Amino acid sequence: MPSIARCLPLVVLAGLTISGCAQLERKTDPAATASAAQDDDAYCRKEAGEPGSSRYAECLKVRDEKRAVHDTRIERTHRHLSEQMLNGR
């Protein structure tokens, strides 16, 4: 039977290796964020008028809220899938 002292470094190494795969923080691409802002601006100029108007501001707010709902749904789905994979289902 191997001693605990021999197995402990292997367990620690395996734990560190696996923890490197965990992504605890969502990383955003600055180019994608800039592109989304340009798309929002172009859409809201077309649909709601000039920047500075209340309709334009409301349009930007609605698009931002829709994006947040979409991102939340994607994150929830990803978390659920990860939990299923970890639980062996």
N, CA, C and O of each residue as an XYZ file, in Angstrom:
356
protein
N       0.831     -1.173      0.000
C       0.000      0.000      0.000
C       0.881      1.242      0.000
O       1.748      1.400      0.859
N       0.650      2.124     -0.973
C       1.517      3.311     -1.039
C       1.263      4.238      0.142
O       0.150      4.348      0.656
N       2.317      4.884      0.541
C       2.177      5.793      1.677
C       1.499      7.090      1.236
O       1.526      7.460      0.062
N       0.901      7.756      2.192
C       0.208      9.015      1.912
C       1.196     10.057      1.403
O       0.853     10.877      0.552
N       2.385     10.029      1.907
C       3.402     10.995      1.497
C       3.741     10.855      0.011
O       4.070     11.842     -0.646
N       3.662      9.625     -0.519
C       3.947      9.422     -1.947
C       2.768      9.835     -2.806
O       2.960     10.339     -3.912
N       1.553      9.631     -2.321
C       0.347      9.934     -3.110
C      -0.029     11.407     -3.068
O      -0.618     11.918     -4.020
N       0.299     12.093     -1.990
C      -0.113     13.474     -1.822
C       0.373     14.384     -2.951
O      -0.430     15.161     -3.468
N       1.636     14.329     -3.357
C       2.058     15.200     -4.461
C       1.278     14.920     -5.758
O       0.994     15.848     -6.516
N       0.938     13.677     -6.012
C       0.167     13.359     -7.216
C      -1.246     13.942     -7.140
O      -1.774     14.451     -8.128
N      -1.838     13.859     -5.970
C      -3.183     14.405     -5.779
C      -3.156     15.920     -5.941
O      -4.036     16.490     -6.587
N      -2.160     16.572     -5.362
C      -2.032     18.032     -5.479
C      -1.799     18.421     -6.933
O      -2.403     19.379     -7.417
N      -0.953     17.709     -7.623
C      -0.685     17.997     -9.032
C      -1.943     17.817     -9.873
O      -2.233     18.641    -10.741
N      -2.681     16.762     -9.625
C      -3.926     16.540    -10.367
C      -4.932     17.655    -10.081
O      -5.613     18.121    -10.995
N      -5.028     18.079     -8.844
C      -5.933     19.160     -8.482
C      -5.570     20.469     -9.153
O      -6.444     21.189     -9.636
N      -4.281     20.781     -9.184
C      -3.838     22.006     -9.850
C      -4.088     21.946    -11.355
O      -4.465     22.941    -11.974
N      -3.878     20.788    -11.923
C      -4.104     20.621    -13.361
C      -5.580     20.816    -13.699
O      -5.912     21.503    -14.666
N      -6.439     20.231    -12.929
C      -7.880     20.350    -13.175
C      -8.370     21.763    -12.901
O      -9.225     22.269    -13.628
N      -7.845     22.407    -11.870
C      -8.294     23.763    -11.548
C      -7.919     24.745    -12.650
O      -8.573     25.777    -12.801
N      -6.891     24.446    -13.414
C      -6.524     25.298    -14.538
C      -7.579     25.302    -15.630
O      -7.631     26.233    -16.433
N      -8.412     24.290    -15.673
C      -9.477     24.216    -16.674
C     -10.696     25.034    -16.276
O     -11.517     25.367    -17.130
N     -10.826     25.359    -15.021
C     -12.000     26.095    -14.545
C     -11.907     27.541    -15.005
O     -10.870     28.191    -14.866
N     -12.999     28.024    -15.549
C     -13.076     29.426    -15.945
C     -14.111     30.080    -15.046
O     -15.314     29.980    -15.288
N     -13.638     30.740    -14.025
C     -14.532     31.309    -13.035
C     -14.995     32.710    -13.418
O     -15.985     33.210    -12.884
N     -14.295     33.328    -14.324
C     -14.621     34.689    -14.698
C     -14.877     34.746    -16.194
O     -14.108     34.209    -16.992
N     -15.958     35.398    -16.557
C     -16.281     35.513    -17.976
C     -15.380     36.575    -18.602
O     -15.318     37.711    -18.131
N     -14.705     36.198    -19.640
C     -13.821     37.125    -20.325
C     -14.549     37.697    -21.531
O     -15.151     36.962    -22.314
N     -14.487     39.009    -21.672
C     -15.138     39.648    -22.811
C     -14.079     40.150    -23.773
O     -13.026     40.643    -23.367
N     -14.372     40.019    -25.018
C     -13.479     40.475    -26.068
C     -13.757     41.954    -26.326
O     -14.885     42.307    -26.669
N     -12.759     42.830    -26.171
C     -12.994     44.257    -26.396
C     -13.487     44.558    -27.813
O     -14.286     45.474    -28.008
N     -13.020     43.804    -28.791
C     -13.464     44.023    -30.168
C     -14.940     43.675    -30.320
O     -15.669     44.364    -31.033
N     -15.384     42.612    -29.655
C     -16.796     42.233    -29.726
C     -17.671     43.270    -29.030
O     -18.769     43.573    -29.495
N     -17.188     43.810    -27.922
C     -17.937     44.842    -27.206
C     -18.059     46.099    -28.051
O     -19.126     46.709    -28.113
N     -16.964     46.489    -28.702
C     -16.993     47.671    -29.569
C     -17.917     47.440    -30.759
O     -18.654     48.338    -31.164
N     -17.874     46.246    -31.309
C     -18.730     45.916    -32.438
C     -20.205     45.960    -32.041
O     -21.038     46.455    -32.801
N     -20.530     45.447    -30.859
C     -21.910     45.475    -30.373
C     -22.371     46.908    -30.169
O     -23.511     47.245    -30.487
N     -21.499     47.750    -29.644
C     -21.849     49.157    -29.431
C     -22.106     49.859    -30.769
O     -23.030     50.664    -30.882
N     -21.293     49.555    -31.770
C     -21.502     50.145    -33.101
C     -22.807     49.653    -33.710
O     -23.544     50.432    -34.315
N     -23.095     48.372    -33.554
C     -24.352     47.820    -34.064
C     -25.550     48.466    -33.372
O     -26.536     48.820    -34.018
N     -25.453     48.614    -32.048
C     -26.541     49.246    -31.301
C     -26.746     50.688    -31.763
O     -27.878     51.134    -31.952
N     -25.648     51.405    -31.942
C     -25.743     52.793    -32.380
C     -26.399     52.892    -33.756
O     -27.296     53.709    -33.964
N     -25.954     52.065    -34.682
C     -26.518     52.101    -36.034
C     -28.002     51.735    -36.018
O     -28.810     52.381    -36.685
N     -28.356     50.712    -35.263
C     -29.756     50.283    -35.194
C     -30.627     51.381    -34.580
O     -31.694     51.702    -35.102
N     -30.163     51.948    -33.472
C     -30.971     52.951    -32.783
C     -31.053     54.262    -33.555
O     -32.065     54.958    -33.474
N     -30.016     54.609    -34.297
C     -30.107     55.801    -35.167
C     -31.186     55.584    -36.222
O     -31.970     56.485    -36.523
N     -31.213     54.380    -36.777
C     -32.183     54.070    -37.831
C     -33.604     54.003    -37.282
O     -34.536     54.517    -37.901
N     -33.770     53.371    -36.124
C     -35.113     53.121    -35.587
C     -35.643     54.245    -34.698
O     -36.851     54.474    -34.650
N     -34.744     54.953    -33.986
C     -35.217     55.892    -32.970
C     -34.766     57.329    -33.176
O     -35.170     58.209    -32.416
N     -33.960     57.586    -34.158
C     -33.559     58.970    -34.414
C     -32.150     59.281    -33.951
O     -31.310     58.396    -33.787
N     -31.923     60.551    -33.751
C     -30.593     61.048    -33.434
C     -30.181     60.742    -31.994
O     -31.021     60.667    -31.096
N     -28.873     60.567    -31.791
C     -28.378     60.376    -30.429
C     -28.725     61.588    -29.560
O     -28.701     62.732    -30.015
N     -29.042     61.304    -28.315
C     -29.410     62.366    -27.390
C     -30.905     62.458    -27.152
O     -31.351     63.015    -26.149
N     -31.680     61.908    -28.083
C     -33.134     61.944    -27.896
C     -33.547     60.864    -26.905
O     -32.812     59.903    -26.675
N     -34.722     61.031    -26.325
C     -35.197     60.052    -25.347
C     -35.495     58.709    -26.016
O     -35.287     57.658    -25.410
N     -35.979     58.737    -27.256
C     -36.242     57.478    -27.970
C     -34.947     56.726    -28.243
O     -34.906     55.500    -28.141
N     -33.893     57.452    -28.589
C     -32.584     56.832    -28.839
C     -32.053     56.183    -27.553
O     -31.569     55.052    -27.571
N     -32.151     56.918    -26.441
C     -31.679     56.382    -25.156
C     -32.476     55.147    -24.762
O     -31.906     54.173    -24.271
N     -33.783     55.179    -24.971
C     -34.627     54.020    -24.650
C     -34.261     52.835    -25.539
O     -34.236     51.696    -25.075
N     -33.981     53.094    -26.792
C     -33.579     52.024    -27.719
C     -32.293     51.351    -27.233
O     -32.206     50.124    -27.203
N     -31.294     52.159    -26.853
C     -30.035     51.594    -26.344
C     -30.274     50.782    -25.079
O     -29.679     49.720    -24.896
N     -31.149     51.282    -24.204
C     -31.451     50.585    -22.959
C     -32.093     49.230    -23.241
O     -31.727     48.226    -22.630
N     -33.047     49.202    -24.164
C     -33.735     47.951    -24.500
C     -32.761     46.958    -25.111
O     -32.790     45.776    -24.766
N     -31.906     47.410    -26.005
C     -30.933     46.497    -26.629
C     -29.962     45.947    -25.594
O     -29.589     44.775    -25.648
N     -29.549     46.797    -24.644
C     -28.646     46.352    -23.588
C     -29.325     45.312    -22.700
O     -28.706     44.317    -22.324
N     -30.581     45.538    -22.367
C     -31.320     44.583    -21.539
C     -31.498     43.249    -22.262
O     -31.362     42.187    -21.655
N     -31.802     43.306    -23.556
C     -31.957     42.059    -24.323
C     -30.647     41.284    -24.374
O     -30.638     40.057    -24.265
N     -29.546     42.001    -24.538
C     -28.235     41.336    -24.579
C     -27.929     40.693    -23.226
O     -27.396     39.584    -23.175
N     -28.260     41.377    -22.138
C     -28.009     40.835    -20.800
C     -28.838     39.569    -20.565
O     -28.338     38.598    -19.997
N     -30.104     39.576    -21.001
C     -30.949     38.386    -20.856
C     -30.369     37.233    -21.665
O     -30.321     36.096    -21.197
N     -29.936     37.532    -22.867
C     -29.346     36.498    -23.740
C     -28.084     35.918    -23.118
O     -27.899     34.701    -23.093
N     -27.210     36.798    -22.613
C     -25.967     36.332    -21.996
C     -26.237     35.492    -20.749
O     -25.567     34.487    -20.508
N     -27.220     35.915    -19.966
C     -27.576     35.159    -18.758
C     -28.088     33.776    -19.117
O     -27.745     32.792    -18.462
N     -28.910     33.697    -20.158
C     -29.446     32.401    -20.585
C     -28.325     31.490    -21.064
O     -28.320     30.299    -20.751
N     -27.385     32.030    -21.810
C     -26.259     31.223    -22.291
C     -25.428     30.723    -21.113
O     -25.051     29.552    -21.073
N     -25.141     31.602    -20.156
C     -24.345     31.197    -18.992
C     -25.065     30.127    -18.175
O     -24.436     29.180    -17.705
N     -26.385     30.271    -18.003
C     -27.166     29.292    -17.246
C     -27.146     27.945    -17.947
O     -26.982     26.906    -17.307
N     -27.314     27.965    -19.268
C     -27.290     26.725    -20.037
C     -25.923     26.055    -19.943
O     -25.831     24.836    -19.795
N     -24.870     26.850    -20.028
C     -23.513     26.313    -19.932
C     -23.264     25.707    -18.556
O     -22.686     24.626    -18.443
N     -23.701     26.404    -17.513
C     -23.527     25.898    -16.154
C     -24.290     24.588    -15.958
O     -23.781     23.645    -15.351
N     -25.518     24.544    -16.480
C     -26.339     23.339    -16.367
C     -25.671     22.161    -17.088
O     -25.618     21.049    -16.562
N     -25.170     22.419    -18.286
C     -24.489     21.372    -19.046
C     -23.242     20.892    -18.319
O     -22.966     19.693    -18.271
N     -22.494     21.826    -17.758
C     -21.286     21.445    -17.006
C     -21.631     20.586    -15.805
O     -20.944     19.607    -15.515
N     -22.708     20.957    -15.100
C     -23.117     20.163    -13.945
C     -23.568     18.765    -14.365
O     -23.287     17.786    -13.672
N     -24.257     18.670    -15.480
C     -24.670     17.353    -15.968
C     -23.453     16.503    -16.304
O     -23.416     15.315    -15.987
N     -22.467     17.104    -16.940
C     -21.265     16.361    -17.317
C     -20.511     15.897    -16.058
O     -20.015     14.772    -16.014
N     -20.425     16.756    -15.047
C     -19.724     16.392    -13.811
C     -20.470     15.305    -13.050
O     -19.856     14.471    -12.384
N     -21.807     15.317    -13.151
C     -22.594     14.313    -12.446
C     -22.747     13.023    -13.251
O     -23.391     12.079    -12.791
N     -22.168     12.976    -14.430
C     -22.182     11.750    -15.227
C     -23.505     11.438    -15.854
O     -23.834     10.267    -16.042
N     -24.271     12.437    -16.181
C     -25.577     12.196    -16.804
C     -25.506     12.364    -18.293
O     -26.514     12.198    -18.981
